[in-house]
């Protein structure tokens, strides 16, 4: 046995380890005494002394190595290091099996009466290779637990179970006839010698296939009560601290499959012609069982699978490859779109071609309010010109109730002012911008006049004397200046006097817009319907 370990053990030598805490100034320095011969099978002697500061005496240091040895089941070192004397540092070496992912942890506690001081330290992960020494520095950090101060915290969450090693799971035979049984067996071990428990299970969807005689035993039998192919068998091993699973598969075959007859427990039979009960529309699997949606593609009856039983764009409810069929409500591979189904990232309001070969993005003027559009008036002669209720950039400028009132009263000649009193798309857009701003900002509501949308709370005389910058903060001042035509202000736009002079009439895009609302606001009938 000693011979078999030669070359499979490395040596762990700790170098210059030291530590301390503000609470007790506890430190331990570990200095290497040189690598140990990994082939002699002994650990050698250690003479340790550990009194970091006066009043702190560590009688012993506990050590443990965790990780994954190359040879499964090889014990990992752990134990207690004696610490007699008064020194504040020490070194030691221990043999560690060749392996990977190791961590060395040290713990100690003060033996002084009235002390509550604990010291911990760790190093890793590290690997150990044959006949080599792994040298490193490790720090022991000591904390005084009696002062109520939080020195430091470490939270560790893991789903690993490194001390529990599953060895194997077996099923003999792997296939049995319905009414027969299959012997299942498993083995696992705990590196610390803790007892291991076992729990056998199969998926709930396969419950009709059979059950275990003793589901909590290490070795038991699976009794076949119905046909099933490739049924997953899982054994869960538990060491009392955590668990691991390992899987295999079994099959239960019908004794009468195939015999050309649909027998109890069979979904179909290869001997029955297609189209007849039990014949299978697309053929029958060799085990006479068929379940579309069980996650297993069973040919020839199935060409694809739909886990969960939900058809997809590429697999039908019968587990057959879906052919491209425009308008069937499935976005099949090869289709650009299908009806109202589009690839991720398609702009809202887009439309799909009748042959599912292309996507047309929505736009203002297509007659359909989509995406961020409030309305869409459509186009006239290839141009989006707007309407009574909708601007040429698809923003709502009036309600239908307001338009109906205007059309049935004296304001009918102003309700389409932005279209009738402009000669180009640019001016039409400026006119609608003013109408949108007045509607959206409510600047002319209630006792406010239409000039309030430009002058704000200023009187007309104060507004005339103000600079354009003074009125710029008012709701629609800048929009109205842009729509009142060229002017003599330094920026080339209309001055305050030019704006207020042009407020009446329809000669400018801004005045054409305001003329509509001047009439609507002045009408006792239409004012509330138009939002004033």
N, C-alpha and C positions, 0 to 999 in steps of 0.2 A: 504493500500500500504506500510506503514511503517513496518507493521508486516512481510510482505513477505521478507524483506531485512535482518531481524535479522539472524545472523550467516553467511551471504553471503558477508560481508564487512570486510576487514582487514585494519590495520592502517600502514601507511608508516611514520616512524620516522627517520630523518636524523641526523647522529652523526658526530661530529668532522670534518666537511668538511672545507677544507682550500685550497688555491691555490695562485699562483703568476706567473709572467712572468718577464724575465730579463728586459723587456721594461719599465714596470711601477711598478713592485713589488706589484701588486694588489693581495690580497688574502682575502678569506672570510672563516671563520671557523664556522661550523655549529655544535652546541652542543645540544644533545637531552634534551628535557624537560620532558621526560618520555612518555610512550605509551598512546595513547588516547583510551578511551572506544569505541570499535567498534560498540556497540549496541545502543548508545544513539542518533544516527542520526545527530549529530552536529559536526562541525569541531573545535569549540572553538575559542578563540581569539589568535592573534599573535601580538607581539610587536617587530618590527624588526628595526635594525639600521645598516647601511652599509656605512662606509667611510674607505676603506682599508688603504689609505695613503693620505696625504695632497694633495689637488688638484684633487682628484677623488671622486665624489659623485654619488652613485647609488640610484636613487629615487625609483626604483622598480625592482623586479626580476620576470620574466615570467617563469611559470612552465607548463609542459605538460607531461602526462603519456600516453604511447602507449603500446599496447599489446593485448592479447586475453582474454576477460572475459569469465568465465564459462557459464554465461547466455548470449547468443548472443544478441547484441543490447544494453547491459547495458552501459550507458555513462561512459567515463573515465574522471578523473579530469584534469582540466587545468585552468589557470587563472593568476592573477598578485598578487604578495606579496608586500605590501607597505614597504618602508624602510626609515622612518624618523629617524633623529638623527645622531650620529657620531660614532657608534660602528663599529667594523671591523669583527664581526661574528654574526651569528644568527642561530636559529633552528626553525623547524616547523614540523607539522604533518598533514597529509591529509588522508581521507578514500579512499581506493582503492577496487574495486570489486574483489572478489575471482577470480583468473585466473592465467595464465601462460605467460611467455615470455615478461614480462613488461620491459620497459625502462623509467626512469625519466630523463627529460632534463630541465636544467635551462639556461636562457639567461638574460643578463642585459647590460646596456650601461651607460657610464658616462654622467651626465647632466651638467658638467662644460662647460663653454663657451670656444671654441677653442679646446676642447678635441675630439678625435675620438677613444675612448677606448671601446671595447666590451668584455664581459665576457661570457663564456659558460662552461657548465659541464654536464655530464650525468653519469648514473649508470645503469647497467643491463647486461644481462637479469636477472630477478628475478621473483619468484612466490609469490603469496599471498594466504594464506590459511585462513579459517574462524576463526574469533575472535583472531587473532594473530597480533603482531606488527613486521614489517620487519625493522630492524635497520642496518644502514650502514653508511659509510663515503663517501661524495661526494665532489669533488674538483671543484671550479670555477676557470678557467684559464682566466686571463685578458690579452689582447694584445693591444698595441698601434698601431692603423692603420695609423697613420699620418707620421711614419718615413720611410715607404717604405721597411722595413725589413721583410723578410718572417719569421714569428715566427713558424708557423707549419701548415701543411695541412693534411686533411683527405679526402680521396675519398671513396665514398660509391656507389656501383652499386648493384641493386637488381631487381628481377622480382616479388617481393612480392607486394601485394596491401592490407595491413593490415586494412585500414580504410573502405574498401568495403566488405560488407558481403552479398553473395548470399543466399537468403532464400530458394527458391525452383524453380523448373520448372515442369510443368505438361502438359500432352497431354490427352485430353478426347474427344472421346474414343481413345485408343491407336491404334486401327485398324479401317479403314473405307474402303468402297468399292470404286473402281475407279469411279470418278465422284462426290464423296462425299467430305466432309471436316472434319478436326480434329481441335478442339479448343486447342491452345497452349497458355500457360500463364506462366509468371515468375515474381519473386519479389526479389528485393535486396535493401539494404539500406546502406547509408554511415554514419559512426559513427560521422562525423562532420556535418551532415545535408546537404551535397552537393547533388544536384540532380543526379539521376542515369539514364543513357540512356540504351537502349536495341537494340541488332542487332541479328536477327535470320538467321541461315544458315544450309544447308545440304551439304554433299560432292558433288563435281562436278560430280563424277561418278554416282550419283543418281539424276541428274537434271531431267531426264525423268519421275521420279516418281511424281513430283509435285512442287509447289511453295507456298510461303507465300503471303497472301493478303496484309499485311502491315509489311514488314520485320524489320521495325524500331520501332514498337509499343511494349508496354509491354505485351499486350494481342492481339493475332491475330489468323488467321486460316491458316491451311495448306490444300491446295486444291489438292486432288489426281487426277492426270491425267494419271497415268500408274501404273502397279503393282510393288510392291517392298516390301521386308520383312526385318524387323529389321533395317530400315534406321536411322542412327544417326542424331539427331537434336541438334544443339548447339545454345545456346543463350549467347551472350557476353555482360556483364554488364560493364559500364564505368562510373567513377565518375569525369571525367575531368582530373584526374591525372594518373590513371592506370586502368587496367581492369582485370576481371576474367571471366571464362567461366563455364558453367554447362550444362550437356548433359542429354538427354533421347532418346528413340527410338520410332518410329512409323512404321506402316505397311499399305500399300494400297493393297487391295485384288481385284482380278478380279471378277466381278459379275457372270462371266460364268465359273469360275474354281471351280471344274472340271466338264466339261460337255461332255468330249470325243471329243471335237472339238478344233482345234487350232485357237483361236480367236485373234483379234487385241490386241497387247500388251502382248500376251503370248509367252513364249519361248517353252513351251511344255505343255502337258495335261496328268495327270495320267490315264485318261480314254482311251488314244490312245495306242495301242500295241507297244511294242518296235520294232524298225526296220522300222516303218512307220513314215512319216513326222510328227513331233510334238510328237512322242512317247518317245523320249529320249532313247539313247543307253543303259544307265544304270538305267533308271527310271526317274521320274519327281517329283520335290518337290511339296508339297501340295498347294503352292501359284502360281504354273504354271510359275514361273520365275526362270531362271537359268543363272548365269554368273560366269564362272570359272575365278578367279582372282580378285573378289571383296572383298576378305578377309573374307567371310562367307562360312563355309562348309555346303552345302545344300544337305542333304541326301534325297533319296538314290543315287541320281545322282553323288554326290561328296563324296569322301572319305578323301580328304585333300584339302589344299588351297595353291595357289601360288600368294601371294600379288604382284601386279605389272604385273602379267601375264607371268612371266618367269619360265619355268619348272625347277625343281631341281632334285637332285639325288634321292629324295624320293617321289616326286610328279610329275605326268605327266602333259602334256598340257591340258588333259581332267579332271584334278583334281582327278585322281585315284592314289592309292598307286602304286609306281613303283616297279615292281618285279626285282629281280637280273637278269641281262642279260649281261654277260661278252662281252665287245666290243661295247656296245651301246653308248659309249661316256659320260656316267654318272657314277659318283662314288657313287653308291648306298650303303646304310647301309648294311653291311655284306660282301662287296667287299674290298679286301686289296688294289687294284688298278684297273684301267680300261684303257687299251691301253696306252695313254700318260698322263693319269690323275693319280696323286699320292697324298697321304696325305701331309700336310704341314711338312716341315723338311726333306723330302726325298732327299738324295744326288743327285746332278746333274748327268745326264748320266745313272741313274738307269733304269732297264727294268722291265716290268710287265709280269708275267707268262701268257701263253695263256688262262688259265682258271681263271685269275684274283685272284689267291689265294696266290700269293707270289711276293716279289720284289727282284730282283737281282741287287746288287750295281755294278756300273761300276768299272773296274780295268785295270791297264796297262797290255796290252797283250790280251785284248778281241777283238782287231781288230777294235775298234771304238774309235775315239778321242773324249772324253767327259770330262766334268768338267774342270780341269786345265791342261789337256793333250794337248800338241802341235801336237802330232801325236800318232799313235798306230800301231806298226808293226805286231801285232798278236803274236802267239806263235809257236814254233817249238819243237815238242816232249815235250809239256807241259811247255816249258820255253820261256820267253820273251827274245830273243837273240839280238834284234835290226835289223837294215837293213841299206842300203846305206844312207838313208835320216833320219832315226829315231833311237835314242838310245834305250837301253834296259830299260830305265826309262821314255820312251815316251817323250823325248825332241828332237826337230829338230836339226840335226847336219849338214845338207846340203840341198840345194834346188834340186828339180828334174832336173832343167836345168843344175846345176853343175854336177849331177850324169850322165846325158846323155852325157855331154862333156867328162867326165872322161872315160866312157865306150867306147866312140868312138875314143879315142886317146891313147897316150902312158901311161896315168895314170890309165888305167883300172885295173892294178894289185894292186893298192893301195886304190881304192875306198871302198873296203870292208875290210880294214886292221884290224879294231878293232874286227872283227869276225874271220878272217882267222888266225890272229897272236896272239890270246889269247886262253888259254886252260881251263879257268874256269870263272864262272860268276863274281867273284870279280875283276879279271884283266880286263874282258870285260867292266865292269862298270867304272873302272878307265880310260880306254882308251877313252870311250865315254865322260867321264867328261872333259877330256882335249879338245876333239873336240868341245864340247858345249861351253866351256869357250873361246876358240879362236874365234868361230863364234860370240858369244854374246858380247864379249868385243871389237871386231874389233882391237885387239892388233897388228895384223900382216898386217893391211891394208896399202895401198899406199907404201911409201918408207920404212916402217918398215919391219924388217926381222922377221922370226919365233922366233929368240932368243929374240926379243923385248918382247915377251909374258912372258919371265922369267926375263930378265935383265932390262927391261924398257928402259930408256935412257942411261944406262951405256954401255960403250964399253965392248967387250968380256974380255979384260984384266982386266978392272976395276971390272967387274962382278965376275971374278975368285977370285979376292982379297977380295971381299966383304963377309961379313958374311951372313948366311941365313936370319938373321933378317933384314939386310939391303935391301934385295930384296923382302921381304915378302909383301911389299905394292904394288908391281907391279901386273898387272892384273891377271895373271894365275900362279904366282910363286909357291904358296902353292899347288895348284892342280897338277902342273907338278912334284913337288918334291914327292908327294904321289904316282904318277904314274910311277916314275923312279926306283922303286925297293928299296930294303934295301941298306943302305949306312953306311958310317963311321962317319957321323955327330953325335953330342952328343944326338940328339933326335932320332937316329936310321935311319934317312932318308938319301937320297943321299946328298953329299956336292955339292957346286957350280961346282967344277971341274967334279965330277961324273955326274951331270946333263948335263952339256954342252958336255961332252964326249959321253953321251948316246943319245944325240939329234938325231944322225943319226942311221939308222938301224931300226930293228923291234923287237929287243930282249926284250924290256920292254913295258909295256902298254903305257907309255908316248911316247916313240919313235915310236911305231906303229901308234899312233894317229898323231904325227907330220909328219911322212913320207908321209901321204896322202896329207896334205896341202903343204908340201915342193914341191911335184910334181905339184899340182894344181896351186900354186902361181907362179911357174916357167913356166907355160904354158901361152903364150900370148893369146891363145884362151879361155882357161878355167878360167884364173885368174878373169876377170870381172864377169863371170857367177857364180863363187864360192864366190864372195863378197870381193875379195882382190884388 
